[in-house]
Amino acid sequence: MDILHSRIAIIIGTKAELIKCMPIMLELQKQKKDYWFIHTGQHSLKDACEEFNIKKPDFLLSKAPDAGTKFWSKITLKTFLWNIDTMLRIRRIIQNLKPRYVLYHGDTMNTAMAVGASAWVLNPFKKWKTVHLEAGLRSGSLSEPFPEEFIRRVADKFSDILLVVSDLTEKNLKKERKIGRIINVGNTILDAAPMAFEKGKKKYKKEKKIYALINIHRHENLKSRERLSQIVNILRNIKINAIWPMHDNTKHFLEEYGLMDLIIEKKNIKVIPLIDYFQFIFLLANCQYILADGGSIQEESLIFKKPCIILRKRTERQEGLDTGLNFLTELDVKKTKKIIEDIEMGRIKTNSFKNPYGEIGVSKKIVNILK
């Protein structure tokens, strides 16, 4: 069968973006429709593409790092110049390709570059439509987190099609009276996470003892000695075993602030190198509870019905707070200690709830909309 081209350009920079876009890419491949894959090089995606059975990028705009991320917590002149150069490269590629749709995800530096390169501001006579996947998320504060909250608001302002993940994110955009077309499709993580779990089951074995899963990496936490100290104090209240796949930048700042020894002292906390998404989801699906500061992990916790203790001041995934499974701590050590105790003692039960992010099949719905 001949492969037709969907004329969709997908711009990805990070592993998290690849995970959220991966089901759409697989659905396009399943429907025998090609797409352009533009990789900015912020993270190394080679192994992830092979694991997900996704084609290699058609365009690699800069050499990806061997591990971790190209940039850590500090915004430097080098970072700024790289962003500008990459944005101009994306713009030239899009102008040459002349796609029907330019799709980007989330709220990263990559998102900002994709919006800047493809929106009408730099392309006043453009014929393509820009598509923001996971639009409408709001924490309610530009500084929590920054720059992510600012980037997602800019992306929503300049995108032609806004694919929102929930009723709440749809309300957010309607309240702001966005010009772009708002379509409530649900969250692609509902397709990605179960797929990863099925693969993980074939490769990994369950832990023999119950455990908590730790995931800390947000810039606003890492670049603040006070916040990271509060997080370490919270983690020291874990009584059961805990597994912590640690990011390189997290380890760097723990050591810089003299906090790593406090973690090493806790013999029940096992620090391991960063793992692939399949193993991570397998660990998440089989843990007792999660302590994390990430965004997508809050969504994944709802899929596998695991309590998630959110180690942040605010969250843009506010839908989860009404399920009884997501707990926003505001980094209050005393309050969080009580939550940990309640979970470990079995005082918090998983009630039945409707997942606010929809049902499996989001990616097929998105592809059909763009077709």
C-alpha atoms as a printed R data frame, in Angstrom:
    type eleno elety resid chain resno       x      y      z
1   ATOM     1    CA   MET     A     1   0.000  0.000  0.000
2   ATOM     2    CA   ASP     A     2   1.281  3.452 -0.911
3   ATOM     3    CA   ILE     A     3   1.988  5.766  1.997
4   ATOM     4    CA   LEU     A     4   0.277  9.126  1.688
5   ATOM     5    CA   HIS     A     5   1.593 12.262  3.373
6   ATOM     6    CA   SER     A     6  -0.590 13.863  6.013
7   ATOM     7    CA   ARG     A     7   1.281 17.178  5.602
8   ATOM     8    CA   ILE     A     8   1.542 17.460  9.384
9   ATOM     9    CA   ALA     A     9   4.806 18.789 10.833
10  ATOM    10    CA   ILE     A    10   5.412 17.737 14.450
11  ATOM    11    CA   ILE     A    11   8.032 19.694 16.421
12  ATOM    12    CA   ILE     A    12   9.561 17.911 19.424
13  ATOM    13    CA   GLY     A    13  12.482 18.732 21.694
14  ATOM    14    CA   THR     A    14  12.107 16.718 24.919
15  ATOM    15    CA   LYS     A    15  11.338 13.141 25.921
16  ATOM    16    CA   ALA     A    16   8.172 14.288 27.684
17  ATOM    17    CA   GLU     A    17   6.934 15.857 24.450
18  ATOM    18    CA   LEU     A    18   7.767 12.689 22.536
19  ATOM    19    CA   ILE     A    19   5.751 10.588 25.014
20  ATOM    20    CA   LYS     A    20   2.696 12.834 24.564
21  ATOM    21    CA   CYS     A    21   3.062 13.051 20.756
22  ATOM    22    CA   MET     A    22   4.079  9.410 20.274
23  ATOM    23    CA   PRO     A    23   0.514  8.008 20.132
24  ATOM    24    CA   ILE     A    24  -0.396 10.539 17.422
25  ATOM    25    CA   MET     A    25   2.686  9.585 15.411
26  ATOM    26    CA   LEU     A    26   1.892  5.884 15.777
27  ATOM    27    CA   GLU     A    27  -1.708  6.489 14.735
28  ATOM    28    CA   LEU     A    28  -0.527  8.316 11.611
29  ATOM    29    CA   GLN     A    29   1.817  5.413 10.843
30  ATOM    30    CA   LYS     A    30  -1.021  2.948 11.443
31  ATOM    31    CA   GLN     A    31  -3.186  4.851  8.947
32  ATOM    32    CA   LYS     A    32  -0.310  4.782  6.415
33  ATOM    33    CA   LYS     A    33   0.094  8.537  6.553
34  ATOM    34    CA   ASP     A    34   3.561 10.041  6.745
35  ATOM    35    CA   TYR     A    35   4.441 13.179  8.734
36  ATOM    36    CA   TRP     A    36   7.442 15.450  9.187
37  ATOM    37    CA   PHE     A    37   9.300 14.964 12.454
38  ATOM    38    CA   ILE     A    38  11.340 18.037 13.425
39  ATOM    39    CA   HIS     A    39  13.639 17.460 16.430
40  ATOM    40    CA   THR     A    40  15.295 20.515 17.993
41  ATOM    41    CA   GLY     A    41  17.864 18.459 19.900
42  ATOM    42    CA   GLN     A    42  16.990 19.524 23.455
43  ATOM    43    CA   HIS     A    43  16.993 15.884 24.642
44  ATOM    44    CA   SER     A    44  18.413 12.766 23.049
45  ATOM    45    CA   LEU     A    45  15.469 10.877 21.514
46  ATOM    46    CA   LYS     A    46  17.270  8.174 19.525
47  ATOM    47    CA   ASP     A    47  16.633  5.313 21.955
48  ATOM    48    CA   ALA     A    48  13.087  6.468 22.719
49  ATOM    49    CA   CYS     A    49  12.178  6.564 19.017
50  ATOM    50    CA   GLU     A    50  13.432  3.004 18.575
51  ATOM    51    CA   GLU     A    51  11.581  1.801 21.692
52  ATOM    52    CA   PHE     A    52   8.329  3.439 20.567
53  ATOM    53    CA   ASN     A    53   8.746  2.244 16.937
54  ATOM    54    CA   ILE     A    54   8.684  5.821 15.678
55  ATOM    55    CA   LYS     A    55  10.636  6.859 12.617
56  ATOM    56    CA   LYS     A    56  13.845  8.865 13.019
57  ATOM    57    CA   PRO     A    57  13.541 12.662 12.851
58  ATOM    58    CA   ASP     A    58  13.415 14.104  9.346
59  ATOM    59    CA   PHE     A    59  15.230 17.188 10.652
60  ATOM    60    CA   LEU     A    60  17.676 17.354 13.581
61  ATOM    61    CA   LEU     A    61  18.383 21.024 14.300
62  ATOM    62    CA   SER     A    62  21.251 20.594 16.760
63  ATOM    63    CA   LYS     A    63  23.312 17.761 18.182
64  ATOM    64    CA   ALA     A    64  21.386 16.182 21.033
65  ATOM    65    CA   PRO     A    65  23.198 15.515 24.356
66  ATOM    66    CA   ASP     A    66  24.294 11.954 25.078
67  ATOM    67    CA   ALA     A    67  22.214 11.962 28.276
68  ATOM    68    CA   GLY     A    68  19.995 14.358 30.194
69  ATOM    69    CA   THR     A    69  19.112 17.750 28.757
70  ATOM    70    CA   LYS     A    70  21.037 20.304 26.727
71  ATOM    71    CA   PHE     A    71  20.227 22.978 29.327
72  ATOM    72    CA   TRP     A    72  19.730 22.789 33.078
73  ATOM    73    CA   SER     A    73  18.085 25.291 35.406
74  ATOM    74    CA   LYS     A    74  19.890 28.485 34.417
75  ATOM    75    CA   ILE     A    75  18.865 30.706 31.499
76  ATOM    76    CA   THR     A    76  22.154 31.932 30.029
77  ATOM    77    CA   LEU     A    77  23.174 33.919 26.955
78  ATOM    78    CA   LYS     A    78  24.097 30.598 25.314
79  ATOM    79    CA   THR     A    79  20.579 29.296 25.960
80  ATOM    80    CA   PHE     A    80  19.005 32.454 24.565
81  ATOM    81    CA   LEU     A    81  21.116 32.428 21.391
82  ATOM    82    CA   TRP     A    82  20.394 28.723 20.850
83  ATOM    83    CA   ASN     A    83  16.671 29.412 21.124
84  ATOM    84    CA   ILE     A    84  16.774 32.227 18.571
85  ATOM    85    CA   ASP     A    85  18.897 30.240 16.120
86  ATOM    86    CA   THR     A    86  16.681 27.153 16.459
87  ATOM    87    CA   MET     A    87  13.492 29.171 16.035
88  ATOM    88    CA   LEU     A    88  14.800 30.657 12.770
89  ATOM    89    CA   ARG     A    89  15.788 27.182 11.541
90  ATOM    90    CA   ILE     A    90  12.292 25.859 12.299
91  ATOM    91    CA   ARG     A    91  10.783 28.825 10.435
92  ATOM    92    CA   ARG     A    92  12.862 28.151  7.303
93  ATOM    93    CA   ILE     A    93  11.947 24.453  7.337
94  ATOM    94    CA   ILE     A    94   8.224 25.155  7.717
95  ATOM    95    CA   GLN     A    95   8.265 27.742  4.951
96  ATOM    96    CA   ASN     A    96   9.912 25.198  2.640
97  ATOM    97    CA   LEU     A    97   7.658 22.288  3.617
98  ATOM    98    CA   LYS     A    98   4.411 24.258  3.398
99  ATOM    99    CA   PRO     A    99   2.494 21.868  5.709
100 ATOM   100    CA   ARG     A   100  -1.227 21.948  6.440
101 ATOM   101    CA   TYR     A   101  -0.626 21.750 10.193
102 ATOM   102    CA   VAL     A   102   2.267 22.524 12.529
103 ATOM   103    CA   LEU     A   103   1.787 20.641 15.801
104 ATOM   104    CA   TYR     A   104   3.647 21.246 19.069
105 ATOM   105    CA   HIS     A   105   3.028 20.188 22.638
106 ATOM   106    CA   GLY     A   106   3.005 21.655 26.111
107 ATOM   107    CA   ASP     A   107   5.001 24.456 27.650
108 ATOM   108    CA   THR     A   108   8.742 23.918 27.153
109 ATOM   109    CA   MET     A   109  11.421 26.043 25.459
110 ATOM   110    CA   ASN     A   110  10.757 23.878 22.430
111 ATOM   111    CA   THR     A   111   7.081 24.924 22.514
112 ATOM   112    CA   ALA     A   112   8.074 28.591 22.635
113 ATOM   113    CA   MET     A   113  10.380 28.172 19.638
114 ATOM   114    CA   ALA     A   114   7.758 26.260 17.668
115 ATOM   115    CA   VAL     A   115   5.127 28.927 18.325
116 ATOM   116    CA   GLY     A   116   7.506 31.756 17.465
117 ATOM   117    CA   ALA     A   117   8.621 30.065 14.255
118 ATOM   118    CA   SER     A   118   5.188 29.089 12.956
119 ATOM   119    CA   ALA     A   119   2.722 31.745 14.205
120 ATOM   120    CA   TRP     A   120   1.439 34.612 12.048
121 ATOM   121    CA   VAL     A   121   3.732 37.147 13.782
122 ATOM   122    CA   LEU     A   122   6.776 35.966 11.784
123 ATOM   123    CA   ASN     A   123   4.656 34.501  8.974
124 ATOM   124    CA   PRO     A   124   1.938 37.057  8.161
125 ATOM   125    CA   PHE     A   125   0.828 35.231  4.994
126 ATOM   126    CA   LYS     A   126   1.064 31.680  6.301
127 ATOM   127    CA   LYS     A   127  -1.263 29.046  4.858
128 ATOM   128    CA   TRP     A   128  -0.772 26.402  7.533
129 ATOM   129    CA   LYS     A   129  -2.603 26.124 10.835
130 ATOM   130    CA   THR     A   130  -0.755 25.903 14.141
131 ATOM   131    CA   VAL     A   131  -1.936 23.269 16.630
132 ATOM   132    CA   HIS     A   132  -1.227 23.403 20.377
133 ATOM   133    CA   LEU     A   133  -1.520 19.962 21.939
134 ATOM   134    CA   GLU     A   134  -2.435 20.075 25.658
135 ATOM   135    CA   ALA     A   135  -3.748 23.651 25.579
136 ATOM   136    CA   GLY     A   136  -5.527 25.469 28.383
137 ATOM   137    CA   LEU     A   137  -3.553 24.284 31.417
138 ATOM   138    CA   ARG     A   138  -3.347 27.022 34.061
139 ATOM   139    CA   SER     A   139  -1.740 27.183 37.502
140 ATOM   140    CA   GLY     A   140  -3.162 30.654 38.134
141 ATOM   141    CA   SER     A   141   0.266 32.241 38.630
142 ATOM   142    CA   LEU     A   142   2.831 33.349 36.042
143 ATOM   143    CA   SER     A   143   5.646 32.601 38.482
144 ATOM   144    CA   GLU     A   144   4.488 29.073 39.430
145 ATOM   145    CA   PRO     A   145   5.962 27.578 37.378
146 ATOM   146    CA   PHE     A   146   8.016 30.040 35.330
147 ATOM   147    CA   PRO     A   147   8.591 30.100 32.394
148 ATOM   148    CA   GLU     A   148   6.158 27.238 31.690
149 ATOM   149    CA   GLU     A   149   3.012 29.141 32.658
150 ATOM   150    CA   PHE     A   150   4.070 32.081 30.480
151 ATOM   151    CA   ILE     A   151   4.921 29.803 27.522
152 ATOM   152    CA   ARG     A   152   1.593 27.955 27.609
153 ATOM   153    CA   ARG     A   153  -0.335 31.234 27.677
154 ATOM   154    CA   VAL     A   154   1.634 32.557 24.695
155 ATOM   155    CA   ALA     A   155   1.140 29.267 22.833
156 ATOM   156    CA   ASP     A   156  -2.615 29.437 23.435
157 ATOM   157    CA   LYS     A   157  -2.767 33.038 22.267
158 ATOM   158    CA   PHE     A   158  -1.029 32.445 18.933
159 ATOM   159    CA   SER     A   159  -2.266 28.955 17.979
160 ATOM   160    CA   ASP     A   160  -5.037 28.383 15.443
161 ATOM   161    CA   ILE     A   161  -6.270 25.093 16.948
162 ATOM   162    CA   LEU     A   162  -6.257 24.502 20.708
163 ATOM   163    CA   LEU     A   163  -6.519 20.825 21.662
164 ATOM   164    CA   VAL     A   164  -7.576 20.865 25.319
165 ATOM   165    CA   VAL     A   165  -7.358 17.913 27.685
166 ATOM   166    CA   SER     A   166 -10.407 18.386 29.925
167 ATOM   167    CA   ASP     A   167 -13.576 20.308 30.643
168 ATOM   168    CA   LEU     A   168 -11.615 22.586 32.983
169 ATOM   169    CA   THR     A   169  -8.978 23.489 30.390
170 ATOM   170    CA   GLU     A   170 -11.768 24.190 27.901
171 ATOM   171    CA   LYS     A   171 -13.387 26.549 30.429
172 ATOM   172    CA   ASN     A   172 -10.042 28.263 31.019
173 ATOM   173    CA   LEU     A   173  -9.669 29.153 27.354
174 ATOM   174    CA   LYS     A   174 -13.297 30.184 26.867
175 ATOM   175    CA   LYS     A   175 -12.980 32.467 29.869
176 ATOM   176    CA   GLU     A   176  -9.886 34.040 28.284
177 ATOM   177    CA   ARG     A   177 -11.798 34.345 24.966
178 ATOM   178    CA   LYS     A   178  -9.103 32.826 22.805
179 ATOM   179    CA   ILE     A   179  -9.301 33.381 19.051
180 ATOM   180    CA   GLY     A   180  -8.174 29.873 18.117
181 ATOM   181    CA   ARG     A   181 -10.619 26.995 17.653
182 ATOM   182    CA   ILE     A   182 -10.982 25.108 20.950
183 ATOM   183    CA   ILE     A   183 -11.498 21.339 20.713
184 ATOM   184    CA   ASN     A   184 -11.825 19.124 23.800
185 ATOM   185    CA   VAL     A   185 -10.069 15.872 22.847
186 ATOM   186    CA   GLY     A   186  -8.680 14.558 26.142
187 ATOM   187    CA   ASN     A   187  -5.071 13.771 27.012
188 ATOM   188    CA   THR     A   188  -2.823 11.602 24.841
189 ATOM   189    CA   ILE     A   189  -1.217 10.199 28.004
190 ATOM   190    CA   LEU     A   190  -4.274  7.938 28.175
191 ATOM   191    CA   ASP     A   191  -2.944  6.217 25.074
192 ATOM   192    CA   ALA     A   192   0.781  6.449 25.897
193 ATOM   193    CA   ALA     A   193   0.900  5.177 29.496
194 ATOM   194    CA   PRO     A   194  -1.099  1.914 29.069
195 ATOM   195    CA   MET     A   195   0.929  1.159 25.934
196 ATOM   196    CA   ALA     A   196   4.173  1.628 27.885
197 ATOM   197    CA   PHE     A   197   2.866 -0.513 30.761
198 ATOM   198    CA   GLU     A   198   2.071 -3.433 28.461
199 ATOM   199    CA   LYS     A   199   5.620 -3.333 27.104
200 ATOM   200    CA   GLY     A   200   7.034 -2.927 30.614
201 ATOM   201    CA   LYS     A   201   5.224 -6.036 31.840
202 ATOM   202    CA   LYS     A   202   7.132 -8.125 29.297
203 ATOM   203    CA   LYS     A   203  10.540 -6.775 30.340
204 ATOM   204    CA   TYR     A   204  10.475 -6.208 34.109
205 ATOM   205    CA   LYS     A   205   9.535 -8.053 37.301
206 ATOM   206    CA   LYS     A   206   7.614 -6.616 40.234
207 ATOM   207    CA   GLU     A   207   9.467 -5.530 43.361
208 ATOM   208    CA   LYS     A   208   9.116 -7.990 46.234
209 ATOM   209    CA   LYS     A   209   8.282 -5.321 48.835
210 ATOM   210    CA   ILE     A   210   5.832 -2.398 48.721
211 ATOM   211    CA   TYR     A   211   7.454  0.890 47.812
212 ATOM   212    CA   ALA     A   212   6.921  4.545 47.017
213 ATOM   213    CA   LEU     A   213   8.136  6.092 43.751
214 ATOM   214    CA   ILE     A   214   9.985  9.429 43.813
215 ATOM   215    CA   ASN     A   215  10.430 11.807 40.858
216 ATOM   216    CA   ILE     A   216  11.906 15.309 41.381
217 ATOM   217    CA   HIS     A   217  13.221 17.501 38.562
218 ATOM   218    CA   ARG     A   218  11.370 20.835 38.272
219 ATOM   219    CA   HIS     A   219  13.583 23.886 37.834
220 ATOM   220    CA   GLU     A   220  11.760 26.046 40.386
221 ATOM   221    CA   ASN     A   221  12.507 23.408 43.023
222 ATOM   222    CA   LEU     A   222  16.076 22.624 41.995
223 ATOM   223    CA   LYS     A   223  17.300 26.199 41.796
224 ATOM   224    CA   SER     A   224  15.980 27.002 45.299
225 ATOM   225    CA   ARG     A   225  17.991 25.691 48.246
226 ATOM   226    CA   GLU     A   226  15.019 26.347 50.543
227 ATOM   227    CA   ARG     A   227  12.546 24.390 48.420
228 ATOM   228    CA   LEU     A   228  14.873 21.471 47.833
229 ATOM   229    CA   SER     A   229  15.582 21.346 51.586
230 ATOM   230    CA   GLN     A   230  11.834 21.201 52.267
231 ATOM   231    CA   ILE     A   231  11.471 18.362 49.752
232 ATOM   232    CA   VAL     A   232  14.318 16.389 51.335
233 ATOM   233    CA   ASN     A   233  12.723 16.871 54.785
234 ATOM   234    CA   ILE     A   234   9.450 15.557 53.379
235 ATOM   235    CA   LEU     A   235  11.107 12.518 51.782
236 ATOM   236    CA   ARG     A   236  12.789 11.613 55.064
237 ATOM   237    CA   ASN     A   237   9.298 10.905 56.457
238 ATOM   238    CA   ILE     A   238   8.834  7.919 54.150
239 ATOM   239    CA   LYS     A   239   8.700  4.752 56.248
240 ATOM   240    CA   ILE     A   240   8.317  2.111 53.517
241 ATOM   241    CA   ASN     A   241  10.906  1.421 50.822
242 ATOM   242    CA   ALA     A   242  11.222  4.048 48.098
243 ATOM   243    CA   ILE     A   243  12.750  4.015 44.622
244 ATOM   244    CA   TRP     A   244  14.148  7.243 43.189
245 ATOM   245    CA   PRO     A   245  15.248  7.255 39.511
246 ATOM   246    CA   MET     A   246  17.303 10.437 39.819
247 ATOM   247    CA   HIS     A   247  17.863 13.035 37.083
248 ATOM   248    CA   ASP     A   248  21.432 14.285 36.620
249 ATOM   249    CA   ASN     A   249  20.465 17.889 37.373
250 ATOM   250    CA   THR     A   250  18.612 16.828 40.543
251 ATOM   251    CA   LYS     A   251  21.706 15.006 41.792
252 ATOM   252    CA   HIS     A   252  23.850 18.030 40.912
253 ATOM   253    CA   PHE     A   253  21.801 20.443 43.015
254 ATOM   254    CA   LEU     A   254  21.373 18.030 45.933
255 ATOM   255    CA   GLU     A   255  25.153 17.737 46.087
256 ATOM   256    CA   GLU     A   256  25.691 21.476 45.599
257 ATOM   257    CA   TYR     A   257  23.388 22.291 48.534
258 ATOM   258    CA   GLY     A   258  24.867 19.557 50.741
259 ATOM   259    CA   LEU     A   259  21.567 17.614 50.819
260 ATOM   260    CA   MET     A   260  22.601 14.381 49.134
261 ATOM   261    CA   ASP     A   261  23.990 12.890 52.361
262 ATOM   262    CA   LEU     A   262  20.576 13.296 54.012
263 ATOM   263    CA   ILE     A   263  19.117 11.082 51.282
264 ATOM   264    CA   ILE     A   264  21.938  8.528 51.438
265 ATOM   265    CA   GLU     A   265  21.399  8.238 55.224
266 ATOM   266    CA   LYS     A   266  17.859  6.976 54.583
267 ATOM   267    CA   LYS     A   267  18.561  3.319 53.845
268 ATOM   268    CA   ASN     A   268  14.972  2.743 52.716
269 ATOM   269    CA   ILE     A   269  15.386  5.211 49.820
270 ATOM   270    CA   LYS     A   270  17.076  3.555 46.859
271 ATOM   271    CA   VAL     A   271  18.547  6.032 44.362
272 ATOM   272    CA   ILE     A   272  18.988  4.595 40.863
273 ATOM   273    CA   PRO     A   273  20.036  6.099 37.514
274 ATOM   274    CA   LEU     A   274  17.346  7.475 35.225
275 ATOM   275    CA   ILE     A   275  15.347  4.710 33.522
276 ATOM   276    CA   ASP     A   276  13.339  4.437 30.312
277 ATOM   277    CA   TYR     A   277   9.636  5.270 30.178
278 ATOM   278    CA   PHE     A   278   8.530  1.632 30.052
279 ATOM   279    CA   GLN     A   279  10.322  0.743 33.281
280 ATOM   280    CA   PHE     A   280   9.200  3.973 34.937
281 ATOM   281    CA   ILE     A   281   5.534  3.325 34.150
282 ATOM   282    CA   PHE     A   282   5.904 -0.285 35.288
283 ATOM   283    CA   LEU     A   283   7.286  0.954 38.633
284 ATOM   284    CA   LEU     A   284   4.532  3.569 38.883
285 ATOM   285    CA   ALA     A   285   1.753  1.070 38.174
286 ATOM   286    CA   ASN     A   286   3.000 -1.235 40.949
287 ATOM   287    CA   CYS     A   287   3.962  1.270 43.666
288 ATOM   288    CA   GLN     A   288   1.899  2.152 46.747
289 ATOM   289    CA   TYR     A   289   2.115  5.905 46.121
290 ATOM   290    CA   ILE     A   290   4.095  8.617 44.326
291 ATOM   291    CA   LEU     A   291   5.987 11.714 45.502
292 ATOM   292    CA   ALA     A   292   6.700 13.989 42.558
293 ATOM   293    CA   ASP     A   293   6.896 17.542 41.261
294 ATOM   294    CA   GLY     A   294   6.242 16.750 37.589
295 ATOM   295    CA   GLY     A   295   3.137 17.440 35.521
296 ATOM   296    CA   SER     A   296   2.426 14.326 33.468
297 ATOM   297    CA   ILE     A   297   3.035 12.037 36.432
298 ATOM   298    CA   GLN     A   298  -0.078 13.528 38.049
299 ATOM   299    CA   GLU     A   299  -2.062 12.359 35.023
300 ATOM   300    CA   GLU     A   300  -0.375  8.945 35.020
301 ATOM   301    CA   SER     A   301  -1.242  8.490 38.701
302 ATOM   302    CA   LEU     A   302  -4.940  8.752 37.834
303 ATOM   303    CA   ILE     A   303  -4.659  6.154 35.066
304 ATOM   304    CA   PHE     A   304  -3.169  3.595 37.472
305 ATOM   305    CA   LYS     A   305  -5.145  4.859 40.505
306 ATOM   306    CA   LYS     A   306  -2.089  5.662 42.622
307 ATOM   307    CA   PRO     A   307  -2.035  8.452 45.248
308 ATOM   308    CA   CYS     A   308   0.288 11.222 44.094
309 ATOM   309    CA   ILE     A   309   1.827 13.671 46.579
310 ATOM   310    CA   ILE     A   310   2.617 16.801 44.543
311 ATOM   311    CA   LEU     A   311   5.766 18.519 45.830
312 ATOM   312    CA   ARG     A   312   4.973 21.973 44.449
313 ATOM   313    CA   LYS     A   313   3.387 25.262 45.465
314 ATOM   314    CA   ARG     A   314   0.830 25.161 42.633
315 ATOM   315    CA   THR     A   315  -0.258 22.811 39.874
316 ATOM   316    CA   GLU     A   316  -1.701 23.407 36.423
317 ATOM   317    CA   ARG     A   317  -3.259 19.908 36.531
318 ATOM   318    CA   GLN     A   318  -6.010 21.011 38.895
319 ATOM   319    CA   GLU     A   319  -8.481 18.394 37.654
320 ATOM   320    CA   GLY     A   320  -6.678 15.720 39.642
321 ATOM   321    CA   LEU     A   321  -7.174 17.511 42.952
322 ATOM   322    CA   ASP     A   322 -10.887 16.633 42.879
323 ATOM   323    CA   THR     A   323 -10.310 12.890 42.432
324 ATOM   324    CA   GLY     A   324  -9.054 12.233 45.955
325 ATOM   325    CA   LEU     A   325  -5.797 10.830 44.559
326 ATOM   326    CA   ASN     A   326  -3.707 13.971 43.923
327 ATOM   327    CA   PHE     A   327  -2.514 15.971 46.937
328 ATOM   328    CA   LEU     A   328  -0.994 19.438 46.491
329 ATOM   329    CA   THR     A   329   1.392 19.940 49.418
330 ATOM   330    CA   GLU     A   330   2.529 23.549 48.848
331 ATOM   331    CA   LEU     A   331   5.795 22.122 50.268
332 ATOM   332    CA   ASP     A   332   4.365 22.215 53.796
333 ATOM   333    CA   VAL     A   333   6.472 19.608 55.627
334 ATOM   334    CA   LYS     A   334   4.029 19.024 58.504
335 ATOM   335    CA   LYS     A   335   1.005 18.759 56.211
336 ATOM   336    CA   THR     A   336   2.811 16.384 53.843
337 ATOM   337    CA   LYS     A   337   4.064 14.177 56.687
338 ATOM   338    CA   LYS     A   338   0.408 13.606 57.657
339 ATOM   339    CA   ILE     A   339  -0.503 12.680 54.053
340 ATOM   340    CA   ILE     A   340   2.385 10.182 53.887
341 ATOM   341    CA   GLU     A   341   1.314  8.608 57.181
342 ATOM   342    CA   ASP     A   342  -2.322  8.355 56.066
343 ATOM   343    CA   ILE     A   343  -1.361  6.640 52.800
344 ATOM   344    CA   GLU     A   344   1.111  4.231 54.361
345 ATOM   345    CA   MET     A   345  -1.351  3.310 57.126
346 ATOM   346    CA   GLY     A   346  -4.109  2.667 54.575
347 ATOM   347    CA   ARG     A   347  -6.324  5.521 55.753
348 ATOM   348    CA   ILE     A   348  -6.705  6.915 52.212
349 ATOM   349    CA   LYS     A   349  -8.868  4.775 49.966
350 ATOM   350    CA   THR     A   350  -9.110  4.873 46.187
351 ATOM   351    CA   ASN     A   351 -12.671  5.891 45.406
352 ATOM   352    CA   SER     A   352 -14.155  5.323 41.974
353 ATOM   353    CA   PHE     A   353 -13.947  8.394 39.759
354 ATOM   354    CA   LYS     A   354 -14.254  9.348 36.130
355 ATOM   355    CA   ASN     A   355 -10.872 10.258 34.689
356 ATOM   356    CA   PRO     A   356 -11.093 14.008 33.915
357 ATOM   357    CA   TYR     A   357  -8.698 13.545 30.983
358 ATOM   358    CA   GLY     A   358 -11.030 11.318 28.968
359 ATOM   359    CA   GLU     A   359 -10.701  7.777 27.662
360 ATOM   360    CA   ILE     A   360  -8.296  5.734 25.546
361 ATOM   361    CA   GLY     A   361  -8.464  6.680 21.866
362 ATOM   362    CA   VAL     A   362  -7.503 10.367 22.126
363 ATOM   363    CA   SER     A   363  -4.799 10.097 19.465
364 ATOM   364    CA   LYS     A   364  -7.109  8.572 16.855
365 ATOM   365    CA   LYS     A   365  -9.597 11.345 17.576
366 ATOM   366    CA   ILE     A   366  -6.897 14.002 17.008
367 ATOM   367    CA   VAL     A   367  -5.692 12.446 13.731
368 ATOM   368    CA   ASN     A   368  -9.282 12.271 12.446
369 ATOM   369    CA   ILE     A   369  -9.806 15.946 13.336
370 ATOM   370    CA   LEU     A   370  -6.665 16.995 11.472
371 ATOM   371    CA   LYS     A   371  -7.578 14.805  8.470
